[in-house]
Amino acid sequence: MVIKIKEGEEKLVGVIGDEDTVTGMLLAGVGDNNAEKKARYGPNYFIATRDKHLDQLEEAFTRMTNRPDIVVVLITQGVANDIRHLIVDYDKTIPAVLEIPSKDIPYDANDDTVLCKVNIALGNGDVVRGKKKK
Amino acid sequence: MTLITFKTRLKGAQKGHSLLKKKADALVMRFRSILAVLKEAKEKMCDEMRAAHVALAYSKYHAGDAGVSFAVQECMKQQPLKTRIRSDNVAGVAIPIFQRGDLLSGNDTAGMGKGGEQIREARNKWQQTLANLVKAGSLQTQFVVLDAAIKITNRRVNALDKVVVPKIINTLAYINSELDELEREEFFRLKMIQKKKKNLAEEELRQDELARQAGVAEAPSMLETFGADEDIVA
């Protein structure tokens, strides 16, 4: 898989999570206010409250991972578990999908797709959970 | 001539195999060094997130939701946090590395109003968390890229080692055996011809012997052999 990397190009960080996480991230400065980009791609954050439907989550995830100017997408584990099927099939290098714990859901290392692969590589993996990619 | 071609091919395949093996080793070395760091970074991330959430809750308590949302909106007005992608080269494989851009400069208006201190504190915590998350994301991408590259390289190394090289060695052995066979056949043929010639010579000798024994007079004189020649006065 060839990645086209233009050296030094500036990229954004995307966030999908519960309200507190997204608030904190926006406070840290993740939010993009560029009107043109917003019009083209939509905002680079998505608040997944309890009433959001699964397809809205899926749509937000697909939208953010298809953006050429986002380099990391941070997803809380709660949301990640809901769209696990998308994450397991996700095989692009950029943007990177990083699972973060949220306030109410403690971090479960067994669910994290990438850590599973790490464990398999280290040799102490749970082969059933991790999906081997060719 | 085909032999020479195949010998060259074998050398090429063996050289390629050793080069690819070196590449695979370099990749695996880099891979292992990332692995440990990545695991550690992810685990640290949990603690940091928790601390950051606590700081945020604290600031909400002090500044109220409105204060926090105001601060957030102020932050949104500024430039978002940008990451720069650099590409690193490991044994010919391009690996992306994310470099965090400049952090938001101190937003003074967030300090105004109730709980400004807490908000700033929360913001610092969150920025720190974000920086670590970007680092973790960078390591993750490197991990994924290296993983794929290692798989491909190992596949090629094994293919060369188990398929291409043995095949060429077999072909070379076959060619050599055929050449030997040809040589043997040639040798054998020569020997046959020699034997036949020897037999023929022996046969002639025997014939002469018989003829001589049968009648000496009948042995043809040289004069008769050459027939009537007017130059020779008999």
Interface residues (C-beta under 8 A of the other chain):
Chain A: M1 I3 I5 K6 E7 G8 E9 E10 K11 L12 V13 D20 T21 T23 G24 M25 L26 L27 A28 G29 V30 G31 D32 N33 N34 N44 V71 V72 L74 T93 I94 A96 L98 I100 P101 S102 K103 Y107 A109 D112 V114 L115 K117 V118 A121 L122 K134
Chain B: F31 L35 L38 K39 K42 E43 M45 C46 M49 R50 A52 H53 L56 A57 V68 S69 A71 V72 C75 M76 K77 Q78 Q79 P80 L81 K82 T83 R84 I85 R86 S87 A94 P96 F98 G101 L103 L104 I119 A122 R123 W126 Q127 T129 L130 L133 V134 A136 G137 S138 Q140 T141 F143 V144 V145 D147 A148 K151
